[in-house]
Amino acid sequence: MGKIKRVVLASNNPGKLREISEMLVGLHLELLSQSEFKVPGIQETGATFVENAILKARNAARHTGLPAIGDDSGIEVDALNGEPGIYSSRYAGEGASDEANLIKLVEVVRQIPEDKRITRFICLMVYLRHPTDPSPIIAEGIWEGIAVTEPKGKNGFGYDPMFFVPGYNCTSAELPPEIKNQISHRAQALKKLIAQLNTAYTCAK
């Protein structure tokens, strides 16, 4: 891979930075938060996860001069026609905390029959070499689960405490980080992104 390459993560979310950094261990990449560069936030005006991920990555690359990884993710509940979806981070209103968003979704899910609570985490991750990169590398990860109304667990962040993982008989927030970082939507997207990077061009360029 050559010398270590600095890449900015287009997010101020410490949970995302921690998870992605842990998954990049062993690669010649130094992942930096855009907050280190005081990158101003932008309005997520896209109609899809991938549009928002690209908007965020372009903004970070433009203000830092570094390649950027943009991540847009959220939770979709089938019985709610895919909501909160792209509005997951602001489900309880602009600037809402993770706790406020979680509480609101739990209350909504309580109204759904238990056998209709199929849900999934979605992650769209993009890599831009520079702000005007015309061909962003795009990767998607999907993690199927069930929404529960009794949040459990202290690991992870966001909606993890209410996302039940059938194969492990616990919520995402109860999974050890090393397990979550192998099977989550973000892990799936990042693995695909790295594979495409290695195929298209090395990260050292």
CYANA upper distance limits for C-alpha pairs under 8 A (distance plus 0.5 A):
  1 MET  CA     27 LEU  CA      8.15
  1 MET  CA     28 HIS  CA      6.67
  1 MET  CA    202 THR  CA      7.03
  1 MET  CA    203 CYS  CA      7.11
  1 MET  CA    204 ALA  CA      6.40
  2 GLY  CA     28 HIS  CA      7.63
  2 GLY  CA    204 ALA  CA      6.21
  3 LYS  CA     28 HIS  CA      7.07
  3 LYS  CA    204 ALA  CA      6.83
  4 ILE  CA     28 HIS  CA      5.03
  4 ILE  CA     29 LEU  CA      5.81
  4 ILE  CA     30 GLU  CA      7.09
  4 ILE  CA    204 ALA  CA      7.61
  5 LYS  CA     28 HIS  CA      6.72
  5 LYS  CA     29 LEU  CA      5.38
  5 LYS  CA     30 GLU  CA      6.52
  5 LYS  CA    203 CYS  CA      7.21
  5 LYS  CA    204 ALA  CA      6.41
  6 ARG  CA     29 LEU  CA      6.43
  6 ARG  CA     30 GLU  CA      5.28
  6 ARG  CA     31 LEU  CA      6.66
  6 ARG  CA     32 LEU  CA      7.69
  6 ARG  CA     66 LEU  CA      7.57
  6 ARG  CA     67 PRO  CA      8.06
  7 VAL  CA     29 LEU  CA      7.38
  7 VAL  CA     30 GLU  CA      6.63
  7 VAL  CA     31 LEU  CA      5.61
  7 VAL  CA     32 LEU  CA      6.67
  7 VAL  CA     66 LEU  CA      6.47
  7 VAL  CA     67 PRO  CA      5.71
  7 VAL  CA     68 ALA  CA      6.04
  7 VAL  CA     69 ILE  CA      7.64
  8 VAL  CA     31 LEU  CA      6.20
  8 VAL  CA     32 LEU  CA      5.20
  8 VAL  CA     33 SER  CA      6.24
  8 VAL  CA     34 GLN  CA      6.43
  8 VAL  CA     60 ALA  CA      7.51
  8 VAL  CA     61 ALA  CA      7.90
  8 VAL  CA     64 THR  CA      8.27
  8 VAL  CA     66 LEU  CA      6.87
  8 VAL  CA     67 PRO  CA      6.87
  8 VAL  CA     68 ALA  CA      5.29
  8 VAL  CA     69 ILE  CA      6.82
  9 LEU  CA     17 LEU  CA      7.70
  9 LEU  CA     31 LEU  CA      6.94
  9 LEU  CA     32 LEU  CA      6.38
  9 LEU  CA     33 SER  CA      5.60
  9 LEU  CA     34 GLN  CA      6.39
  9 LEU  CA     57 ALA  CA      8.14
  9 LEU  CA     60 ALA  CA      8.03
  9 LEU  CA     68 ALA  CA      6.31
  9 LEU  CA     69 ILE  CA      5.49
  9 LEU  CA     70 GLY  CA      6.74
  9 LEU  CA     71 ASP  CA      8.49
 10 ALA  CA     33 SER  CA      7.36
 10 ALA  CA     34 GLN  CA      6.13
 10 ALA  CA     56 LYS  CA      6.14
 10 ALA  CA     57 ALA  CA      5.88
 10 ALA  CA     59 ASN  CA      8.18
 10 ALA  CA     60 ALA  CA      5.90
 10 ALA  CA     68 ALA  CA      7.03
 10 ALA  CA     69 ILE  CA      6.49
 10 ALA  CA     70 GLY  CA      5.51
 10 ALA  CA     71 ASP  CA      7.55
 11 SER  CA     16 LYS  CA      8.03
 11 SER  CA     17 LEU  CA      8.04
 11 SER  CA     33 SER  CA      6.96
 11 SER  CA     34 GLN  CA      6.64
 11 SER  CA     35 SER  CA      8.14
 11 SER  CA     56 LYS  CA      8.24
 11 SER  CA     70 GLY  CA      7.85
 11 SER  CA     71 ASP  CA      8.01
 12 ASN  CA     17 LEU  CA      8.37
 12 ASN  CA     33 SER  CA      6.92
 12 ASN  CA     34 GLN  CA      6.93
 12 ASN  CA     35 SER  CA      6.28
 13 ASN  CA     17 LEU  CA      6.96
 14 PRO  CA     18 ARG  CA      6.53
 15 GLY  CA     19 GLU  CA      6.68
 15 GLY  CA    156 GLY  CA      7.52
 15 GLY  CA    157 PHE  CA      6.85
 16 LYS  CA     20 ILE  CA      6.51
 17 LEU  CA     21 SER  CA      6.36
 17 LEU  CA     31 LEU  CA      8.36
 17 LEU  CA     32 LEU  CA      8.46
 17 LEU  CA     33 SER  CA      7.27
 18 ARG  CA     22 GLU  CA      6.64
 19 GLU  CA     23 MET  CA      6.87
 19 GLU  CA    181 ASN  CA      7.47
 20 ILE  CA     24 LEU  CA      6.77
 20 ILE  CA    186 ARG  CA      8.25
 20 ILE  CA    187 ALA  CA      8.30
 20 ILE  CA    190 LEU  CA      8.28
 21 SER  CA     25 VAL  CA      7.05
 21 SER  CA     31 LEU  CA      6.87
 22 GLU  CA    181 ASN  CA      8.33
 23 MET  CA    181 ASN  CA      6.97
 23 MET  CA    187 ALA  CA      7.68
 23 MET  CA    190 LEU  CA      8.48
 24 LEU  CA     29 LEU  CA      7.67
 28 HIS  CA    203 CYS  CA      8.35
 28 HIS  CA    204 ALA  CA      8.48
 29 LEU  CA    203 CYS  CA      8.26
 32 LEU  CA     36 GLU  CA      7.65
 33 SER  CA     37 PHE  CA      8.23
 34 GLN  CA     38 LYS  CA      6.93
 34 GLN  CA     39 VAL  CA      6.08
 34 GLN  CA     60 ALA  CA      6.95
 34 GLN  CA     64 THR  CA      8.44
 35 SER  CA     39 VAL  CA      6.48
 37 PHE  CA     63 HIS  CA      8.31
 37 PHE  CA     64 THR  CA      7.16
 39 VAL  CA     59 ASN  CA      8.34
 39 VAL  CA     60 ALA  CA      6.87
 39 VAL  CA     63 HIS  CA      6.62
 39 VAL  CA     64 THR  CA      8.06
 42 ILE  CA     56 LYS  CA      7.62
 42 ILE  CA     59 ASN  CA      8.02
 44 GLU  CA     52 ASN  CA      6.04
 44 GLU  CA     55 LEU  CA      7.80
 44 GLU  CA     56 LYS  CA      8.27
 45 THR  CA     52 ASN  CA      7.30
 46 GLY  CA     50 VAL  CA      8.45
 46 GLY  CA     51 GLU  CA      5.40
 46 GLY  CA     52 ASN  CA      5.43
 46 GLY  CA     55 LEU  CA      8.24
 47 ALA  CA     51 GLU  CA      7.17
 47 ALA  CA     52 ASN  CA      8.04
 47 ALA  CA     86 ILE  CA      8.16
 48 THR  CA     52 ASN  CA      6.94
 48 THR  CA     86 ILE  CA      7.04
 49 PHE  CA     53 ALA  CA      6.64
 49 PHE  CA     72 ASP  CA      5.88
 49 PHE  CA     73 SER  CA      6.97
 49 PHE  CA     86 ILE  CA      6.48
 49 PHE  CA    123 CYS  CA      8.01
 49 PHE  CA    124 LEU  CA      6.47
 50 VAL  CA     54 ILE  CA      6.71
 50 VAL  CA     72 ASP  CA      7.38
 50 VAL  CA    124 LEU  CA      6.05
 50 VAL  CA    125 MET  CA      7.83
 50 VAL  CA    126 VAL  CA      8.17
 50 VAL  CA    138 ILE  CA      8.31
 51 GLU  CA     55 LEU  CA      6.74
 52 ASN  CA     56 LYS  CA      6.70
 52 ASN  CA     72 ASP  CA      6.75
 53 ALA  CA     57 ALA  CA      6.65
 53 ALA  CA     70 GLY  CA      5.26
 53 ALA  CA     71 ASP  CA      5.52
 53 ALA  CA     72 ASP  CA      5.39
 53 ALA  CA    124 LEU  CA      7.20
 53 ALA  CA    125 MET  CA      6.93
 53 ALA  CA    126 VAL  CA      6.86
 54 ILE  CA     58 ARG  CA      6.53
 54 ILE  CA     70 GLY  CA      6.66
 54 ILE  CA    126 VAL  CA      6.90
 54 ILE  CA    136 PRO  CA      8.34
 55 LEU  CA     59 ASN  CA      6.74
 55 LEU  CA     70 GLY  CA      8.42
 56 LYS  CA     60 ALA  CA      6.76
 56 LYS  CA     70 GLY  CA      6.15
 56 LYS  CA     71 ASP  CA      8.25
 57 ALA  CA     61 ALA  CA      6.58
 57 ALA  CA     68 ALA  CA      5.86
 57 ALA  CA     69 ILE  CA      6.18
 57 ALA  CA     70 GLY  CA      4.84
 57 ALA  CA     71 ASP  CA      8.35
 57 ALA  CA    126 VAL  CA      7.77
 57 ALA  CA    127 TYR  CA      7.76
 57 ALA  CA    128 LEU  CA      7.19
 57 ALA  CA    131 PRO  CA      8.24
 58 ARG  CA     62 ARG  CA      6.46
 58 ARG  CA     68 ALA  CA      7.86
 58 ARG  CA    128 LEU  CA      7.67
 58 ARG  CA    130 HIS  CA      7.95
 58 ARG  CA    131 PRO  CA      5.26
 58 ARG  CA    132 THR  CA      7.81
 59 ASN  CA     63 HIS  CA      6.88
 59 ASN  CA    131 PRO  CA      7.67
 60 ALA  CA     64 THR  CA      6.59
 60 ALA  CA     66 LEU  CA      8.42
 60 ALA  CA     68 ALA  CA      6.83
 60 ALA  CA    131 PRO  CA      8.47
 61 ALA  CA     65 GLY  CA      5.83
 61 ALA  CA     66 LEU  CA      5.79
 61 ALA  CA     67 PRO  CA      6.24
 61 ALA  CA     68 ALA  CA      5.85
 61 ALA  CA    128 LEU  CA      7.99
 61 ALA  CA    129 ARG  CA      8.45
 61 ALA  CA    130 HIS  CA      6.25
 61 ALA  CA    131 PRO  CA      5.59
 62 ARG  CA     66 LEU  CA      8.34
 62 ARG  CA    130 HIS  CA      7.75
 62 ARG  CA    131 PRO  CA      5.55
 65 GLY  CA    130 HIS  CA      7.55
 65 GLY  CA    131 PRO  CA      8.42
 66 LEU  CA    129 ARG  CA      7.92
 66 LEU  CA    130 HIS  CA      7.17
 67 PRO  CA    127 TYR  CA      7.76
 67 PRO  CA    128 LEU  CA      6.08
 67 PRO  CA    129 ARG  CA      4.97
 67 PRO  CA    130 HIS  CA      5.92
 68 ALA  CA    127 TYR  CA      6.23
 68 ALA  CA    128 LEU  CA      5.81
 68 ALA  CA    129 ARG  CA      7.21
 68 ALA  CA    130 HIS  CA      7.86
 69 ILE  CA    125 MET  CA      7.35
 69 ILE  CA    126 VAL  CA      6.05
 69 ILE  CA    127 TYR  CA      5.08
 69 ILE  CA    128 LEU  CA      7.06
 70 GLY  CA    125 MET  CA      6.12
 70 GLY  CA    126 VAL  CA      5.65
 70 GLY  CA    127 TYR  CA      6.98
 71 ASP  CA    123 CYS  CA      7.40
 71 ASP  CA    124 LEU  CA      6.28
 71 ASP  CA    125 MET  CA      4.99
 71 ASP  CA    126 VAL  CA      7.04
 72 ASP  CA     86 ILE  CA      8.29
 72 ASP  CA    123 CYS  CA      6.41
 72 ASP  CA    124 LEU  CA      5.91
 72 ASP  CA    125 MET  CA      7.07
 73 SER  CA     85 GLY  CA      8.47
 73 SER  CA     86 ILE  CA      7.56
 73 SER  CA     88 SER  CA      8.37
 73 SER  CA    121 PHE  CA      7.75
 73 SER  CA    122 ILE  CA      5.87
 73 SER  CA    123 CYS  CA      4.71
 73 SER  CA    124 LEU  CA      6.62
 74 GLY  CA     84 PRO  CA      7.84
 74 GLY  CA     85 GLY  CA      5.87
 74 GLY  CA     86 ILE  CA      6.51
 74 GLY  CA     87 TYR  CA      7.95
 74 GLY  CA     88 SER  CA      5.66
 74 GLY  CA     89 SER  CA      7.76
 74 GLY  CA    121 PHE  CA      6.24
 74 GLY  CA    122 ILE  CA      6.02
 74 GLY  CA    123 CYS  CA      7.26
 75 ILE  CA     82 GLY  CA      8.39
 75 ILE  CA     83 GLU  CA      7.83
 75 ILE  CA     84 PRO  CA      6.77
 75 ILE  CA     85 GLY  CA      5.94
 75 ILE  CA     88 SER  CA      6.81
 75 ILE  CA    119 THR  CA      7.58
 75 ILE  CA    120 ARG  CA      6.21
 75 ILE  CA    121 PHE  CA      4.98
 75 ILE  CA    122 ILE  CA      6.72
 75 ILE  CA    159 TYR  CA      8.11
 76 GLU  CA     80 LEU  CA      8.30
 76 GLU  CA     81 ASN  CA      8.33
 76 GLU  CA     82 GLY  CA      4.89
 76 GLU  CA     83 GLU  CA      5.68
 76 GLU  CA     84 PRO  CA      6.36
 76 GLU  CA     85 GLY  CA      5.56
 76 GLU  CA    119 THR  CA      6.00
 76 GLU  CA    120 ARG  CA      5.90
 76 GLU  CA    121 PHE  CA      6.88
 76 GLU  CA    122 ILE  CA      8.00
 77 VAL  CA     81 ASN  CA      7.14
 77 VAL  CA     82 GLY  CA      5.42
 77 VAL  CA     83 GLU  CA      6.24
 77 VAL  CA     84 PRO  CA      7.81
 77 VAL  CA    117 ARG  CA      7.26
 77 VAL  CA    118 ILE  CA      6.67
 77 VAL  CA    119 THR  CA      4.86
 77 VAL  CA    120 ARG  CA      7.23
 77 VAL  CA    147 ALA  CA      8.08
 78 ASP  CA     82 GLY  CA      5.67
 78 ASP  CA     83 GLU  CA      8.18
 78 ASP  CA    116 LYS  CA      8.22
 78 ASP  CA    117 ARG  CA      7.54
 78 ASP  CA    118 ILE  CA      6.39
 78 ASP  CA    119 THR  CA      6.41
 79 ALA  CA    112 ILE  CA      7.78
 79 ALA  CA    116 LYS  CA      6.84
 79 ALA  CA    117 ARG  CA      7.10
 79 ALA  CA    118 ILE  CA      7.98
 80 LEU  CA     84 PRO  CA      8.36
 83 GLU  CA     87 TYR  CA      8.12
 83 GLU  CA     88 SER  CA      8.28
 84 PRO  CA     88 SER  CA      5.39
 84 PRO  CA     91 TYR  CA      6.79
 87 TYR  CA     91 TYR  CA      5.95
 88 SER  CA    101 ASN  CA      7.91
 89 SER  CA     96 ALA  CA      7.92
 89 SER  CA     98 ASP  CA      7.83
 89 SER  CA    101 ASN  CA      7.66
 90 ARG  CA     94 GLU  CA      5.64
 90 ARG  CA     95 GLY  CA      6.89
 90 ARG  CA     96 ALA  CA      6.13
 90 ARG  CA    101 ASN  CA      7.38
 91 TYR  CA     96 ALA  CA      7.92
 91 TYR  CA    101 ASN  CA      5.96
 91 TYR  CA    104 LYS  CA      8.09
 91 TYR  CA    105 LEU  CA      8.43
 92 ALA  CA     96 ALA  CA      6.16
 92 ALA  CA    100 ALA  CA      6.59
 92 ALA  CA    101 ASN  CA      5.49
 92 ALA  CA    104 LYS  CA      6.86
 96 ALA  CA    100 ALA  CA      6.54
 96 ALA  CA    101 ASN  CA      7.03
 97 SER  CA    101 ASN  CA      6.84
 98 ASP  CA    102 LEU  CA      6.60
 98 ASP  CA    157 PHE  CA      7.84
 98 ASP  CA    158 GLY  CA      5.46
 98 ASP  CA    159 TYR  CA      7.92
 99 GLU  CA    103 ILE  CA      6.60
 99 GLU  CA    158 GLY  CA      7.72
100 ALA  CA    104 LYS  CA      6.73
101 ASN  CA    105 LEU  CA      6.80
101 ASN  CA    158 GLY  CA      8.28
101 ASN  CA    159 TYR  CA      8.38
102 LEU  CA    106 VAL  CA      6.61
102 LEU  CA    158 GLY  CA      7.37
102 LEU  CA    159 TYR  CA      6.21
102 LEU  CA    162 MET  CA      8.27
103 ILE  CA    107 GLU  CA      6.80
104 LYS  CA    108 VAL  CA      6.88
105 LEU  CA    109 VAL  CA      6.51
106 VAL  CA    110 ARG  CA      6.72
106 VAL  CA    148 VAL  CA      7.86
106 VAL  CA    149 THR  CA      5.76
106 VAL  CA    150 GLU  CA      8.36
106 VAL  CA    162 MET  CA      8.02
107 GLU  CA    111 GLN  CA      7.79
107 GLU  CA    149 THR  CA      8.02
108 VAL  CA    112 ILE  CA      7.96
109 VAL  CA    117 ARG  CA      7.82
109 VAL  CA    147 ALA  CA      7.76
109 VAL  CA    148 VAL  CA      8.08
109 VAL  CA    149 THR  CA      7.29
110 ARG  CA    149 THR  CA      6.72
112 ILE  CA    116 LYS  CA      6.94
112 ILE  CA    117 ARG  CA      7.14
113 PRO  CA    117 ARG  CA      7.41
117 ARG  CA    146 ILE  CA      6.12
117 ARG  CA    147 ALA  CA      5.93
117 ARG  CA    148 VAL  CA      8.13
118 ILE  CA    144 GLU  CA      8.25
118 ILE  CA    145 GLY  CA      6.73
118 ILE  CA    146 ILE  CA      5.21
118 ILE  CA    147 ALA  CA      6.94
119 THR  CA    144 GLU  CA      6.68
119 THR  CA    145 GLY  CA      5.80
119 THR  CA    146 ILE  CA      5.60
119 THR  CA    147 ALA  CA      6.43
119 THR  CA    163 PHE  CA      8.40
120 ARG  CA    142 ILE  CA      7.20
120 ARG  CA    143 TRP  CA      5.83
120 ARG  CA    144 GLU  CA      4.85
120 ARG  CA    145 GLY  CA      5.94
120 ARG  CA    146 ILE  CA      7.87
121 PHE  CA    142 ILE  CA      6.32
121 PHE  CA    143 TRP  CA      5.58
121 PHE  CA    144 GLU  CA      7.11
121 PHE  CA    145 GLY  CA      8.39
121 PHE  CA    185 HIS  CA      6.57
122 ILE  CA    140 GLU  CA      7.89
122 ILE  CA    141 GLY  CA      6.37
122 ILE  CA    142 ILE  CA      5.28
122 ILE  CA    143 TRP  CA      7.10
122 ILE  CA    185 HIS  CA      6.38
122 ILE  CA    186 ARG  CA      8.36
123 CYS  CA    140 GLU  CA      6.16
123 CYS  CA    141 GLY  CA      5.58
123 CYS  CA    142 ILE  CA      7.05
123 CYS  CA    185 HIS  CA      6.08
123 CYS  CA    186 ARG  CA      6.09
123 CYS  CA    189 ALA  CA      6.93
124 LEU  CA    138 ILE  CA      7.60
124 LEU  CA    139 ALA  CA      6.34
124 LEU  CA    140 GLU  CA      5.12
124 LEU  CA    141 GLY  CA      7.09
124 LEU  CA    189 ALA  CA      7.13
125 MET  CA    138 ILE  CA      6.34
125 MET  CA    139 ALA  CA      5.78
125 MET  CA    140 GLU  CA      6.85
125 MET  CA    189 ALA  CA      6.69
125 MET  CA    190 LEU  CA      7.50
125 MET  CA    193 LEU  CA      7.75
126 VAL  CA    136 PRO  CA      6.74
126 VAL  CA    137 ILE  CA      5.87
126 VAL  CA    138 ILE  CA      5.01
126 VAL  CA    139 ALA  CA      6.87
126 VAL  CA    193 LEU  CA      7.94
127 TYR  CA    136 PRO  CA      6.15
127 TYR  CA    137 ILE  CA      5.63
127 TYR  CA    138 ILE  CA      7.26
127 TYR  CA    193 LEU  CA      8.20
128 LEU  CA    133 ASP  CA      6.37
128 LEU  CA    135 SER  CA      8.28
128 LEU  CA    136 PRO  CA      5.68
128 LEU  CA    137 ILE  CA      7.38
129 ARG  CA    133 ASP  CA      6.52
129 ARG  CA    136 PRO  CA      8.25
137 ILE  CA    193 LEU  CA      7.47
137 ILE  CA    196 GLN  CA      7.68
137 ILE  CA    197 LEU  CA      8.02
138 ILE  CA    193 LEU  CA      7.19
139 ALA  CA    189 ALA  CA      5.64
139 ALA  CA    190 LEU  CA      7.65
139 ALA  CA    192 LYS  CA      6.24
139 ALA  CA    193 LEU  CA      5.80
140 GLU  CA    185 HIS  CA      8.30
140 GLU  CA    188 GLN  CA      7.72
140 GLU  CA    189 ALA  CA      5.20
140 GLU  CA    192 LYS  CA      8.03
141 GLY  CA    184 SER  CA      8.23
141 GLY  CA    185 HIS  CA      4.88
141 GLY  CA    186 ARG  CA      6.58
141 GLY  CA    187 ALA  CA      7.84
141 GLY  CA    188 GLN  CA      5.29
141 GLY  CA    189 ALA  CA      4.79
141 GLY  CA    190 LEU  CA      8.48
142 ILE  CA    184 SER  CA      8.21
142 ILE  CA    185 HIS  CA      5.31
142 ILE  CA    188 GLN  CA      7.83
143 TRP  CA    183 ILE  CA      8.19
143 TRP  CA    184 SER  CA      6.43
143 TRP  CA    185 HIS  CA      5.40
144 GLU  CA    165 VAL  CA      8.09
145 GLY  CA    163 PHE  CA      6.76
145 GLY  CA    164 PHE  CA      6.08
145 GLY  CA    165 VAL  CA      5.65
145 GLY  CA    166 PRO  CA      7.04
146 ILE  CA    163 PHE  CA      6.40
146 ILE  CA    164 PHE  CA      5.57
146 ILE  CA    165 VAL  CA      7.32
146 ILE  CA    166 PRO  CA      8.08
147 ALA  CA    162 MET  CA      6.19
147 ALA  CA    163 PHE  CA      5.65
147 ALA  CA    164 PHE  CA      6.60
148 VAL  CA    162 MET  CA      5.59
148 VAL  CA    163 PHE  CA      6.95
148 VAL  CA    164 PHE  CA      6.98
149 THR  CA    162 MET  CA      6.99
150 GLU  CA    162 MET  CA      7.22
151 PRO  CA    161 PRO  CA      5.04
151 PRO  CA    162 MET  CA      5.06
151 PRO  CA    163 PHE  CA      8.50
151 PRO  CA    171 THR  CA      8.35
152 LYS  CA    161 PRO  CA      5.32
152 LYS  CA    162 MET  CA      7.21
152 LYS  CA    171 THR  CA      6.99
152 LYS  CA    173 ALA  CA      7.14
152 LYS  CA    174 GLU  CA      7.29
153 GLY  CA    161 PRO  CA      6.04
153 GLY  CA    171 THR  CA      7.39
153 GLY  CA    172 SER  CA      8.14
153 GLY  CA    173 ALA  CA      4.95
153 GLY  CA    174 GLU  CA      4.88
153 GLY  CA    175 LEU  CA      8.48
154 LYS  CA    161 PRO  CA      7.87
154 LYS  CA    173 ALA  CA      6.06
154 LYS  CA    174 GLU  CA      7.03
155 ASN  CA    160 ASP  CA      8.28
155 ASN  CA    172 SER  CA      8.15
155 ASN  CA    173 ALA  CA      4.90
155 ASN  CA    174 GLU  CA      6.52
155 ASN  CA    175 LEU  CA      7.55
155 ASN  CA    176 PRO  CA      7.83
155 ASN  CA    177 PRO  CA      7.70
156 GLY  CA    160 ASP  CA      6.50
156 GLY  CA    161 PRO  CA      8.47
156 GLY  CA    172 SER  CA      7.69
156 GLY  CA    173 ALA  CA      5.70
156 GLY  CA    177 PRO  CA      8.00
157 PHE  CA    161 PRO  CA      8.21
157 PHE  CA    173 ALA  CA      7.78
159 TYR  CA    163 PHE  CA      6.98
160 ASP  CA    171 THR  CA      7.17
160 ASP  CA    172 SER  CA      5.38
160 ASP  CA    173 ALA  CA      5.31
161 PRO  CA    171 THR  CA      6.29
161 PRO  CA    172 SER  CA      6.68
161 PRO  CA    173 ALA  CA      5.27
161 PRO  CA    174 GLU  CA      7.91
162 MET  CA    171 THR  CA      6.84
162 MET  CA    172 SER  CA      8.12
162 MET  CA    173 ALA  CA      8.42
163 PHE  CA    171 THR  CA      5.71
163 PHE  CA    172 SER  CA      6.19
163 PHE  CA    173 ALA  CA      8.29
164 PHE  CA    169 ASN  CA      7.64
164 PHE  CA    170 CYS  CA      6.09
164 PHE  CA    171 THR  CA      4.53
164 PHE  CA    172 SER  CA      6.74
165 VAL  CA    169 ASN  CA      6.41
165 VAL  CA    170 CYS  CA      6.16
165 VAL  CA    171 THR  CA      6.00
165 VAL  CA    172 SER  CA      6.84
166 PRO  CA    170 CYS  CA      7.49
170 CYS  CA    174 GLU  CA      6.59
170 CYS  CA    175 LEU  CA      7.62
171 THR  CA    175 LEU  CA      7.27
172 SER  CA    180 LYS  CA      7.57
175 LEU  CA    179 ILE  CA      6.86
175 LEU  CA    180 LYS  CA      6.52
176 PRO  CA    180 LYS  CA      6.87
177 PRO  CA    181 ASN  CA      6.39
178 GLU  CA    182 GLN  CA      7.17
179 ILE  CA    183 ILE  CA      7.15
180 LYS  CA    184 SER  CA      5.95
180 LYS  CA    187 ALA  CA      8.37
181 ASN  CA    186 ARG  CA      8.22
181 ASN  CA    187 ALA  CA      5.97
182 GLN  CA    187 ALA  CA      6.24
182 GLN  CA    188 GLN  CA      8.07
183 ILE  CA    187 ALA  CA      6.53
183 ILE  CA    188 GLN  CA      7.10
184 SER  CA    188 GLN  CA      6.71
185 HIS  CA    189 ALA  CA      6.71
186 ARG  CA    190 LEU  CA      6.54
187 ALA  CA    191 LYS  CA      6.60
188 GLN  CA    192 LYS  CA      6.87
189 ALA  CA    193 LEU  CA      6.60
190 LEU  CA    194 ILE  CA      6.58
191 LYS  CA    195 ALA  CA      6.71
192 LYS  CA    196 GLN  CA      6.73
193 LEU  CA    197 LEU  CA      6.65
194 ILE  CA    198 ASN  CA      6.64
195 ALA  CA    199 THR  CA      6.79
196 GLN  CA    200 ALA  CA      6.42
197 LEU  CA    201 TYR  CA      6.17
197 LEU  CA    202 THR  CA      6.72
197 LEU  CA    203 CYS  CA      7.24
198 ASN  CA    202 THR  CA      5.78
198 ASN  CA    203 CYS  CA      7.72
201 TYR  CA    205 LYS  CA      7.76
